[in-house]
Amino acid sequence: MPLSRRDFTARTVIAGAGVALTGMVGALATAPGALAADDTTERDEHGRPCEPGYGPLVPDPAGLLALPAGFTYRVITHSGVTKLDSGETTPSNHDGTAAFEGHRGVTLLVNNHELKGKRENWAHPVPLTEGLVYDPAAAGGCTVVEVRRGGEVAEWVGIAGTSTNCAGGATPWGTWLTCEENSDLAGKNGMTKDHGYVFEVDPHDRRANRDPQPVKAFGRYDHEAVVIDPRQGHAYLTEDASGPNGLLYRWTPPRGFHHGRGRLRTLAADAGVLQAAKCIDSSGRFVDDFSRATKIGTVYGVDWVDVPDRDARTVPVRKQFADGVVTRGRKLEGMWWADGGAYFVSSYARAESPGAAHDGQVWFYDPKRRTVRLTVLIGINADPSADGGYDGPDNITVSPYGGLIIAEDGAGLQHLFGATESGRTYPLARNELNNGSAEAPEYSEFTGVCFSPDGRTLYANIQDPGIMLAITGPWRRGH
């Protein structure tokens, strides 16, 4: 049922009056240079402002990762260097990652490899492990990394023969949904099967991953990330695409369907209802693009519009809607489920918001109120080659210590940075290997940011050449 203006106004008042109701993150403010929210700066017992974070970043003598004093890192996997249990080397282009608790203290990490196109185009594609291959022509897929007590690491293939595995998302039942950010049909660019799907990977049971099947019910398009509402069973999905910009989707399961390990692959291609978001502002006016919002705390009501042809055989899903029907987003990127809703990223947008251009947003979708609220707005980073600003948010995670940790994919220096519950930002790590600086003009984004199940270790990747890192240190609440 569409939202009426009266419904929307009531929900806006509730959402705007107390985002603290959303719990862990609440009203986040901005990175340097952006429009600030109300001053909710942490203060000491004398009322003096406390600096957020863990202090300045210390250059790394090894030239890999700068961290605050007291923090250390360890390389877990390195493309072309470390090896899988089958003897092949670790694939390249690490991307979305999630951590799961395994047996006897083992941490299981499912790691996407964003490899587009044919296998022969890449030095280190995902190995074609027997029984785990979807399309033998495609280079991408996932590996599962086991970090055992004592530090021993093992790695094996979870799925192979998929394309451009970008982000994805963990499920409430302990599996990983890997997303193809490429929608080539069979016969295009050397592919032998259709792409643009979501696949389920079980890190606990290798046998469950045999004969991989796409979840066609989620649609075929340039998938970025996905989260599952553990109560209602809805899936929320982002699309990283342009010309026109991508969409935020919701999939509603069919009546009587119950989630669980391996059940998504049993769905018919047209099972459930796939819809795209349509936002309206407090005046009842249609919002054509998330990037138009330029003020922290902006709240939109959300309607959901049915997708005409989810498998998009002739017309891409995002092009099936006329202007004025759905709300688009510039580079809809990472997602994370927390606080009863979905945090999602709409990355940099200068053309869409020329009057108050910005370099990225984080939104929170509240399924109970059917609203989205702008919680992070990153201002234009005037000098990406210098520390002090950020741009291009991509993968995100909610920290067990409060706030968000955000992986940067912008110009110049590449960071992991945090946003506290009160809205202040701080640096957490800087890529010193290929960071876009004058000394290292090539750059590589951070990806796959996530905490271990016990919250003691932050995992993150440098995408190129493909390095997974484990970061430990004096974590504390409020940072």
C-alpha positions in Angstrom: 0.0 0.0 0.0 1.5 3.4 -1.0 2.4 5.8 1.8 0.0 8.7 2.2 1.4 12.1 3.1 -0.2 11.8 6.5 1.5 8.5 7.1 4.8 9.8 5.9 4.6 12.9 8.1 3.9 10.9 11.2 6.8 8.5 10.5 9.1 11.4 9.7 8.4 13.0 13.1 9.1 9.7 14.9 12.3 9.0 13.0 13.6 12.6 13.2 12.8 13.0 16.9 15.0 10.2 18.0 17.4 8.4 15.8 18.9 7.2 19.0 16.1 4.7 18.8 18.1 3.0 16.0 20.6 2.1 18.6 24.2 1.4 17.8 24.9 4.0 15.2 22.2 6.7 15.7 22.7 10.1 14.2 26.1 10.0 12.6 27.6 13.3 11.3 30.1 13.8 8.6 33.6 13.5 7.4 35.7 16.7 7.2 34.3 19.3 4.9 30.7 18.1 5.0 27.6 19.6 6.5 27.6 18.9 10.3 24.8 17.6 12.4 24.0 19.0 15.9 27.0 19.0 18.1 27.0 15.7 20.1 30.7 15.5 20.6 32.0 13.2 23.3 33.4 15.3 26.2 35.5 14.4 29.3 34.5 15.1 32.9 35.6 18.7 32.5 33.4 19.2 29.5 36.3 19.3 27.1 35.9 17.7 23.6 37.5 14.3 23.3 39.2 13.4 20.1 37.5 10.5 18.4 39.4 7.4 17.3 42.8 6.1 18.4 45.1 8.9 17.4 47.2 9.7 14.3 48.3 6.9 11.9 51.9 5.8 12.2 53.7 5.1 8.9 54.5 1.4 8.3 58.2 0.6 7.9 57.1 -2.3 5.7 55.1 0.0 3.4 51.8 -1.8 3.6 49.4 -0.5 6.3 49.6 2.6 8.5 47.7 2.2 11.9 47.4 4.1 15.1 50.0 3.5 17.8 49.2 0.2 19.7 47.6 -1.5 16.7 49.2 -4.2 14.6 48.3 -6.1 11.5 48.9 -9.6 10.1 48.7 -10.7 6.4 46.2 -13.6 6.2 46.2 -14.2 2.5 48.1 -12.7 -0.4 47.3 -13.3 -4.0 50.0 -15.2 -5.9 51.9 -15.8 -2.6 49.8 -17.8 -0.2 48.3 -21.1 -1.3 44.9 -22.9 -1.2 44.7 -26.4 0.3 44.6 -27.7 -3.3 48.0 -26.2 -4.1 47.0 -23.3 -6.3 47.8 -19.8 -5.2 45.3 -17.4 -3.6 43.2 -15.6 -6.3 43.4 -11.9 -6.7 41.1 -8.9 -6.4 39.8 -9.4 -2.9 36.4 -7.8 -2.2 33.4 -8.4 0.0 34.1 -10.5 3.1 32.2 -11.8 6.1 33.4 -13.6 9.2 31.6 -16.6 10.8 32.3 -18.6 14.0 33.5 -22.1 13.2 34.2 -25.1 15.4 36.9 -25.1 18.1 37.8 -21.5 17.9 38.1 -21.3 14.1 37.1 -18.1 12.3 35.7 -18.7 8.9 36.0 -15.9 6.4 34.3 -16.0 3.0 36.2 -13.8 0.6 34.9 -12.6 -2.8 37.2 -12.1 -5.7 36.1 -9.4 -8.1 37.4 -10.8 -11.3 35.5 -9.8 -14.4 35.5 -11.6 -17.7 37.4 -14.6 -19.0 39.9 -16.6 -16.9 42.8 -16.1 -19.3 42.7 -12.4 -18.6 43.8 -12.9 -15.1 47.1 -14.2 -13.6 45.3 -15.6 -10.5 41.7 -16.5 -11.2 39.6 -18.6 -8.8 40.6 -22.2 -9.4 38.0 -24.4 -11.1 37.6 -26.9 -8.3 35.6 -29.9 -9.4 31.9 -29.7 -8.5 32.1 -26.0 -7.5 32.0 -24.4 -10.9 29.1 -22.4 -12.4 30.6 -21.2 -15.7 34.1 -22.6 -16.5 34.8 -19.5 -18.7 34.5 -17.0 -15.8 37.4 -16.0 -13.5 35.6 -14.9 -10.3 34.2 -16.7 -7.2 34.8 -17.0 -3.5 37.3 -18.6 -1.3 36.8 -19.6 2.3 39.7 -18.8 4.7 40.0 -20.7 8.0 41.9 -18.8 10.7 42.6 -21.4 13.4 43.8 -21.1 17.0 47.5 -20.5 17.1 47.3 -18.5 13.8 47.4 -21.3 11.3 45.5 -20.4 8.1 43.9 -22.6 5.5 42.0 -21.6 2.3 39.7 -23.4 -0.1 37.3 -22.6 -2.9 33.7 -22.0 -2.0 32.4 -21.3 -5.6 34.2 -20.8 -8.9 33.2 -19.7 -12.4 31.2 -16.6 -11.4 31.9 -13.0 -12.6 32.9 -9.8 -10.8 32.0 -11.0 -7.3 31.9 -7.7 -5.6 30.2 -7.3 -2.2 27.4 -9.6 -0.9 26.2 -10.2 2.6 26.0 -12.7 5.5 22.7 -14.5 6.2 21.1 -14.9 9.7 21.6 -18.7 9.2 25.3 -18.5 8.8 26.0 -18.5 5.1 27.3 -16.0 2.6 25.5 -14.5 -0.4 28.0 -13.5 -3.1 26.9 -11.0 -5.7 27.9 -10.7 -9.3 28.4 -7.1 -10.3 28.2 -8.1 -14.0 25.2 -9.1 -16.0 26.8 -10.6 -19.2 24.5 -13.0 -20.9 25.8 -16.3 -22.3 27.8 -15.6 -25.5 29.0 -12.2 -24.4 32.6 -11.5 -23.5 33.3 -15.2 -23.7 30.8 -16.3 -21.1 29.1 -19.7 -21.5 26.3 -19.0 -19.0 24.2 -16.0 -18.0 25.6 -13.8 -15.2 24.2 -11.1 -12.9 23.0 -13.3 -10.1 23.4 -14.0 -6.4 24.8 -17.3 -5.2 24.8 -18.8 -1.7 28.1 -20.1 -0.2 28.2 -22.2 2.9 31.5 -21.8 4.8 30.7 -24.6 7.2 30.0 -27.4 4.7 31.9 -27.8 1.5 29.5 -30.4 0.2 26.6 -27.8 0.4 28.4 -25.7 -2.3 28.5 -28.4 -5.0 26.6 -27.8 -8.2 26.2 -24.0 -7.7 22.8 -22.6 -8.6 22.0 -18.9 -9.0 19.2 -17.4 -6.8 17.2 -16.2 -9.9 14.4 -14.9 -7.7 16.6 -12.0 -6.6 16.9 -10.8 -10.2 19.6 -10.5 -12.8 21.5 -7.2 -12.7 24.7 -5.7 -11.5 24.4 -6.8 -7.9 26.5 -5.1 -5.2 25.4 -6.1 -1.8 22.5 -7.9 0.0 21.2 -8.2 3.6 18.4 -10.3 5.0 15.8 -9.1 7.5 15.9 -11.9 10.1 12.3 -11.3 11.2 10.4 -10.7 8.0 12.6 -12.6 5.7 12.9 -9.8 3.1 16.1 -9.4 1.2 17.4 -5.9 0.5 19.8 -5.5 -2.4 21.9 -2.7 -3.9 22.8 -2.2 -7.6 26.1 -0.5 -8.6 25.3 0.8 -12.1 25.0 4.0 -14.1 23.4 5.2 -17.2 20.9 5.3 -15.5 21.9 5.0 -11.9 21.2 1.8 -10.0 18.3 0.9 -7.6 17.6 -0.3 -4.1 15.6 -3.5 -4.2 13.5 -5.5 -1.8 12.6 -9.2 -2.4 9.6 -10.5 -0.5 9.6 -14.3 0.0 6.5 -16.3 -1.2 3.9 -17.3 1.3 5.0 -20.4 3.3 8.7 -20.1 2.5 11.1 -20.4 5.4 14.8 -19.4 5.1 17.6 -21.7 6.0 20.8 -23.3 4.7 20.4 -24.2 1.0 16.8 -23.2 0.7 17.3 -20.2 -1.6 18.5 -22.5 -4.4 15.2 -24.3 -4.3 13.2 -21.2 -5.2 11.6 -20.9 -8.6 13.0 -18.1 -10.8 9.8 -16.1 -10.3 9.3 -16.8 -6.6 8.3 -14.0 -4.3 8.1 -10.4 -5.4 11.1 -8.2 -6.4 10.5 -4.5 -6.1 12.5 -1.2 -6.4 12.4 1.7 -3.9 10.5 4.9 -4.6 11.1 7.7 -2.2 9.0 10.8 -1.3 9.9 13.7 0.8 7.9 15.3 3.7 5.9 17.4 1.1 4.9 14.3 -0.8 7.2 15.1 -3.7 9.0 12.3 -5.6 12.7 12.0 -5.0 14.5 10.9 -8.2 17.9 10.1 -6.7 19.3 9.5 -3.2 22.2 11.7 -3.9 19.9 14.8 -4.0 19.9 14.8 -0.2 22.5 17.2 1.3 21.5 17.5 4.9 22.1 15.0 7.7 18.9 13.7 9.1 17.0 13.9 5.9 14.1 11.4 6.0 12.2 10.0 3.0 9.2 7.7 3.0 9.6 4.6 0.9 7.2 2.8 -1.4 8.1 -0.3 -3.3 7.4 -0.7 -7.0 7.2 -4.2 -8.7 10.0 -5.1 -11.2 8.4 -5.9 -14.5 11.0 -8.5 -15.7 13.5 -9.5 -13.1 15.6 -11.7 -15.4 16.1 -8.8 -17.8 16.5 -10.8 -21.0 16.2 -7.8 -23.3 16.1 -4.7 -21.1 18.2 -4.2 -17.9 16.0 -4.1 -14.8 17.0 -0.4 -13.9 15.9 0.6 -17.5 12.5 -1.0 -17.2 11.2 2.0 -15.2 10.2 5.3 -16.7 11.4 8.6 -15.1 9.4 9.5 -11.9 8.7 5.9 -11.0 11.7 4.8 -8.8 14.5 6.4 -6.9 18.0 5.9 -8.2 21.4 6.1 -6.5 24.9 6.9 -7.6 27.0 3.8 -7.0 24.8 2.0 -4.5 27.4 0.0 -2.6 27.9 -1.8 0.7 25.1 -2.8 3.1 25.0 -4.0 6.7 22.0 -5.2 8.8 21.9 -3.8 12.3 19.6 -1.9 14.7 16.6 -3.5 13.0 17.3 -2.2 9.6 19.7 -1.9 6.7 22.6 0.6 6.4 23.5 1.2 2.8 25.9 3.4 0.9 25.3 5.7 -2.0 28.8 6.7 -3.0 30.1 10.0 -4.4 27.8 12.3 -6.4 28.8 15.6 -7.8 26.7 15.7 -11.0 23.6 14.7 -9.1 23.9 17.3 -6.4 25.6 20.3 -8.2 24.4 22.8 -5.6 25.9 21.0 -2.7 28.0 18.2 -4.2 29.3 15.5 -1.9 31.6 12.5 -1.9 29.2 9.9 -0.5 26.4 9.0 1.8 25.3 6.3 4.2 21.5 5.7 4.7 19.5 3.7 7.2 16.4 2.0 6.0 13.8 1.3 8.8 11.5 -1.4 7.6 8.9 -0.8 10.4 8.5 2.8 9.5 9.2 2.4 5.8 11.6 5.3 5.9 15.2 6.0 5.0 17.3 8.5 6.9 20.6 10.1 5.8 23.1 9.2 8.6 26.5 10.0 7.0 27.3 12.7 4.5 30.8 13.1 3.2 31.8 16.5 1.9 33.9 17.1 -1.2 37.5 16.0 -0.5 39.4 18.9 -2.0 42.8 17.2 -1.8 42.6 13.4 -1.9 46.4 13.1 -1.8 46.5 14.5 1.7 45.3 13.0 5.0 42.3 14.6 6.7 39.5 13.9 4.3 37.7 11.0 2.7 35.7 10.2 -0.4 34.0 7.3 -2.1 32.6 5.1 0.8 32.1 1.5 -0.3 32.0 -1.5 2.0 30.8 -0.8 5.5 30.3 -2.7 8.8 28.7 -1.8 12.1 31.3 -1.9 14.8 30.7 -3.8 18.1 32.3 -0.8 19.8 29.7 1.6 18.3 29.4 3.5 15.1 30.5 2.4 11.6 33.7 1.4 10.0 33.8 2.4 6.3 36.2 1.3 3.5 37.2 4.0 1.2 37.2 3.7 -2.6 37.9 7.2 -3.9 40.8 9.2 -5.4 44.2 9.5 -3.8 44.9 8.1 -0.4 42.8 5.1 0.6 41.6 4.7 4.2 39.5 2.7 6.6 37.8 5.3 8.7 35.2 5.3 11.5 32.2 7.4 12.3 31.3 7.5 16.0 27.8 7.3 17.4 27.9 11.1 18.0 28.9 11.7 14.4 32.6 12.4 14.3 35.0 10.7 12.0 38.5 9.4 12.5 41.1 7.5 10.5 41.7 3.8 11.3 44.1 2.6 8.6 45.8 3.9 5.4 47.0 1.8 2.5 50.7 2.5 2.0 51.2 -0.1 -0.7 49.5 1.5 -3.7 47.6 4.5 -2.3 47.4 7.1 -5.1 50.1 9.3 -3.5 52.9 11.0 -5.4 55.2 8.2 -4.3 52.7 5.5 -5.3 50.5 7.0 -8.0 48.5 3.8 -8.5 45.9 3.1 -5.9 43.8 0.3 -4.6 40.6 0.5 -2.6 39.9 -1.1 0.8 37.3 -3.8 0.8 35.7 -6.5 2.9 35.7 -4.7 6.2 34.2 -6.9 9.0 34.9 -7.9 12.6 35.6 -11.4 13.9 32.7 -13.0 15.8 34.4 -12.2 19.1 35.0 -8.5 18.1 38.7 -8.6 18.7 39.9 -8.6 15.1 39.0 -6.3 12.2 39.5 -7.9 8.8 39.9 -5.9 5.7 41.4 -6.3 2.2 43.5 -4.3 -0.1 41.9 -5.2 -3.4 44.9 -5.0 -5.7 46.8 -7.3 -5.7 44.6 -9.0 -3.2 45.7 -9.0 0.4 43.6 -9.9 3.4 44.7 -8.3 6.7 43.8 -8.9 10.3 44.0 -5.8 12.5 44.1 -6.0 16.3 44.6 -3.4 19.0 43.2 -1.5 22.0 39.6 -1.4 20.8 37.3 0.5 23.1 33.7 1.6 23.3 32.8 4.8 21.6 35.4 4.5 18.8 
